[in-house]
């Protein structure tokens, strides 16, 4: 048995304006605030002498590697992403950035927003455009019935509403 894992499929290169702002603010925080503070901690720990058994020094260096890795990822990802900052001309269909209200067969309703894969941790109702649910919803209209194949079997939803809302930053 080998440990080979095939490469993951590339992520969609779309991001909402709010998602891009969140990634930019994270990048700014890491580069301007967190990294200088950790660097200062490492400098102080290094001045104490023996670095091989200095836990503060070792942990600080590890933190710096993690911060640098995240900064590189954010810079590359922001360069590769296309910011979708306007709504589609046909707002009766589901496209990127849409808020979709779905009704299950049992009558329970759920609301989702279709966003880029980098924005999922910002809000609980966000689903990635790469997810099976979002793929099934794309280009559908209000009143359409959508059947989605999930791990637990097929599930049918009814599209109750499609809305494009401008999010006001805090």
Buried (B, 14 or more C-beta within 10 A) or exposed (E): EEEEEEEEEEBBEBBBBBBBBBBEEBBEEBBEEBBEEBBEBBEEBBEEEEEEEBEBBBBBBEBBEEBEEBBEEBEEBBEEBEBBEEBBEEEEBBBBBBBBBBBEEEEEEEEBBBBBBBBBEEBEEBBBBBBEBBEBBEEBEBEBEBEBEEEEEEBEBBBBBBEEEEBEEE
